[in-house]
Amino acid sequence: MLILNLLISVAGLTLVTAGLWAVANEGYFLRMLAPFSRRAVNASILCATLGAGLLVLGLLGCSGAVRGNKCLLLAFFSVLAAVFVANVASGVVVLAYPSLAEEILQVVASATLREDYGSDPLATAVWNATMGQLACCGYSGFADFPGPLVPPPCCRSPAPCGRRGAARSGVPGCSRAILRVLAQHANVVGGVTVGVGALEIAAMMVSMFLYCQLEKQAS
């Protein structure tokens, strides 16, 4: 019980740290998510809040196990069961709406290219690195970039890249490559989610076992 709750507390502390870091470093992170800046701030705060909840939950479980307090153990089990249901519900939503991420990414990427590319050095560097590494051009193609000149990765020749040269080169957009990378990361996130779910189930089983043992001793 102590080991499981220590793991839960570490997970909560990690979420708190990540959430507070995202809130403290809004800057470019929020500019990249321009249409969803308010949601990004809310998501960061929610992440920190959930982490704090897990941290308190871990301390609650440890206290109930050490003291042999049935009320604390029952409260721990109830709260953890609610968290587990919320995790399952969020996983179902993600699986049921796989196109949501693609739609959001398209809006965010298009807005960043139109508004920040060429004027924001950091946004320009990020997109140049992305296009160079993935061998692609823009999000949908070279048409994402206004003006007669487009970035060098959009052309296969080393000369200054214009719209005609980009059209002849036929370099694809980055949408599929980015979504493929996100899908790989989503598999990692899915594996972590399954591991967290297994940890929650194990903690619920152990807490209920201790509760039943204390109930037997009391009777």
Disulfide bonds with the S-S distance in Angstrom:
Cys136-Cys174 1.90
Cys137-Cys154 1.86
Cys155-Cys161 1.82
